[in-house]
């Protein structure tokens, strides 16, 4: 499609859709978009890119529109989707449009139940700092070190976050099966998205098919700390694997891991290189999860010929992805953090990292569950995920637009957590949570909001309230 054409994005505020729109504009397309009239984490980046966002309206689709891209969050009931079909416009899903815009680049596709956003950002940053000028698409509101979530570069490589979720409301095929990668990263495989995958075996099959899409002259970087990842390595004989993790039999084993209030450092031992040691690598972004994310990025960069010294320098400079262990404010012994963690393992690792970084602080955790189906199916895992927090507040479940039935509520989740945690409350009113925290706050303290919905908005309320507390 010629780059003087117009693309309209329905549901443009989604992290993936916003990134795709920014990339399309950088490639020379005329870009318009629409979404609901509420605050999103992508509002600032879309505004900075001078992409105007309007409310849903059938008049947004003019005869000049050459292509309509529809978010997986919307279906034929959306007024603009109806109008696009009525006018017989060319309509693509996000993943189809992504494949179109990737064009002939060498694709580095980063997948996984956890860690794919940060790993995508790390690889993009390391390649950029090494002079590769990669294109990239990152599923976040913004990446501080990159100052955007998307870029159309002049280099050969396109780094893309590869999503395992469904293409659209009508098509359950995982989005990442529309990609044809030169390089794949698989950061993790475990049960998630129970509205799409009915078992861990279903999740495995999706990632197995994804691995099989790799071009035979490429390679797969895969974390074998997960049993289903080890099964993929055993099951596919004609692909090149680089395995990594804390697990003993990995090609790249993480050693000398230090994660405390002073620093996060680690080294790697490569069995393929005669037990050669790489590192130590120092990170600004803390935690076991980020060591794993960084390891995947290091292996990829080394395989592309980037020097170890350049990689060390880039890792030491890399700042956080928006909503990934993001420090909102620090004042008088109080630290405000926000994180996207919404899966039990991610929650547990995030809280563990806080405990190590702030060992003398009380940890106040405000959690917003994300989707009824995930909360119900993983209830037992959620119940045990908050052990590192001193005080846990649960708010109402952030329901997905695709879920039609309330099959569990936050009081049930709170009851489950209370079997393993002595101080957990369900409080649906955010102002009431802020008041209670302020009233009972013991310094030093870390207050973290967790979840994939809009719980990050409570941080403004917290900051305003904490200003009233005498120092």
DODRENZA-15801 format. One record per residue (C-alpha): residue in one letter; x, y, z. Coordinates in steps of 0.5 Angstrom, whole numbers, plus 500, padded with zeros to 3 digits. Example, Ala and Ser with C-alpha at 12.3 -4.5 7.8 and 13.67 -1.06 7.14 Angstrom:
// residues 2
a525491516 s527498514 
***
This chain:
// residues 471
x500500500 x503507498 x505511504 x501517502 x494513504 x490514510 x489509516 x484510521 x485506528 x479504531 x481503539 x487507538 x489508545 x491501547 x498500548 x499496541 x494500537 x498507539 x505504538 x502501531 x499508529 x505512531 x510507527 x505508521 x505516521 x513515522 x513511515 x509517512 x501515512 x496519514 x493517521 x487518525 x484514531 x478514535 x477511542 x473512548 x473518552 x477517558 x484517560 x489512558 x496511559 x498512552 x494519551 x501523552 x505519547 x499520542 x499527543 x506528543 x506524536 x501529534 x495524533 x488527534 x484522537 x476523537 x470519540 x467514536 x463517531 x461514524 x463520521 x470519522 x470514516 x471519510 x471516503 x479518503 x480512508 x484507505 x485502511 x481501517 x485497523 x481495529 x483493536 x481486538 x477490544 x472492539 x467488534 x462489529 x457492535 x462498535 x459504531 x465505527 x466498525 x459497523 x460503518 x467501515 x463494513 x457498510 x462502506 x466496504 x473499507 x479495507 x479492514 x485489518 x486486525 x492489529 x496483528 x495483520 x496491520 x503489524 x505484519 x503489513 x508495516 x513490518 x514489510 x521486509 x525487515 x528482519 x523481525 x525480532 x519477536 x519477543 x513473546 x512470553 x506470559 x511475563 x516480561 x515481553 x514488554 x521490558 x525485554 x522488547 x524495550 x531492552 x533489546 x530496542 x535500546 x541496546 x540496538 x539503538 x545505542 x549500538 x547504532 x543499529 x537504528 x532499529 x524499528 x520497534 x513496537 x513496544 x506495548 x507500553 x505507554 x512509554 x519507555 x523513558 x530511555 x527511548 x522516549 x516513545 x513506544 x514506537 x519508532 x520507524 x528506523 x533505517 x536499520 x535492518 x531489524 x524490527 x523489534 x516487536 x512485542 x509478540 x502477543 x499471545 x492473545 x487473540 x487476533 x480479534 x473478538 x471473532 x478470531 x481466537 x488465533 x494468537 x496474534 x503472534 x502467529 x501472523 x509474524 x515471520 x520472525 x528471524 x529471531 x524469537 x525470544 x520466549 x521469556 x516465559 x510459558 x505458564 x497458564 x494465563 x488468559 x483463561 x478466556 x482463550 x486458553 x483452557 x489449560 x496450560 x497445554 x493450550 x498455552 x504450550 x501449543 x500456541 x507457543 x509451540 x506453533 x510460534 x516457535 x515453528 x514459525 x521461526 x526461519 x530456519 x537460519 x534464525 x534462532 x530462539 x532465545 x528461551 x527461558 x528454560 x526456568 x519454565 x517446564 x513448558 x519452555 x523446556 x518441552 x519446546 x526445546 x525437546 x520437541 x523441535 x529439533 x530443526 x531450530 x537453533 x535454541 x539459546 x536457553 x537461559 x535462566 x537460573 x535453571 x542448571 x542446564 x541452561 x546454555 x546461559 x546460566 x545466571 x550466576 x552471582 x545474582 x545480587 x539484588 x538488594 x537496596 x544498593 x544494587 x542489582 x548485578 x549478575 x553474570 x552469565 x556463564 x555460557 x556452556 x556453549 x562458549 x566453554 x563455560 x566462558 x563468563 x560474561 x559480566 x558482571 x552486568 x549492572 x541494572 x537500574 x531496573 x531491579 x528484581 x529477579 x524478573 x528484570 x535479570 x531474566 x529480561 x536483561 x539476560 x534475553 x536481551 x544480552 x544473548 x540477542 x545482542 x551478543 x548474537 x548480533 x555482534 x554487539 x560487544 x559486551 x562492553 x556496549 x551491552 x554493559 x553500558 x546500555 x544496561 x546500566 x543506563 x536503561 x530506565 x524503566 x518502562 x512506564 x508502569 x513497570 x516498577 x515505576 x517510581 x512515581 x514519587 x519519593 x518524599 x520524607 x521516607 x515514603 x516511596 x510511591 x511505586 x506503580 x506496576 x503493571 x503486574 x496482574 x498475574 x500471581 x507470579 x508477577 x505480583 x509475587 x516477584 x514485584 x513484591 x519480593 x523485589 x520491593 x522487600 x529486597 x530494595 x526497601 x528492607 x526496612 x519499609 x512497610 x509495604 x502497602 x499494596 x493496592 x491491587 x486491582 x484484579 x484484571 x478480568 x473475571 x476469568 x483470570 x481471577 x477465578 x481460574 x488462578 x484464584 x489459588 x495462586 x493469587 x491467594 x498466595 x501471591 x502477596 x506474602 x511480601 x506485603 x505488610 x498490608 x494489602 x488492599 x483489594 x479493589 x473491584 x475487578 x477491572 x473487567 x474486560 x469489555 x469481552 x467478558 x459478559 x458475566 x460476573 x463469575 x467472581 x468478585 x473481589 x470479596 x471472594 x478474592 x480477598 x477471602 x482467599 x488471600 x486472607 x487464608 x495466607 x495473609 x493476616 x492483613 x488484607 x481488606 x476489600 x475496599 x472498593 x472506594 x479508592 x478515596 x477510602 x483506601 x487513601 x484515607 x486509611 x493508608 x494516610 x491515617 x495508619 x501510615 x508507618 x514510615 x519508612 x513506607 x512503600 x505504597 x505500590 x499500586 x498493582 x494491576 x493492568 x487496569 x486503571 x489503578 x495507576 x490513577 x490512584 x497515585 x494522584 x490521589 x495518594 x500524592 x495529594 x493526600 x500525602 x502532602 x497533607 x501529612 x505533617 x513531616 
***
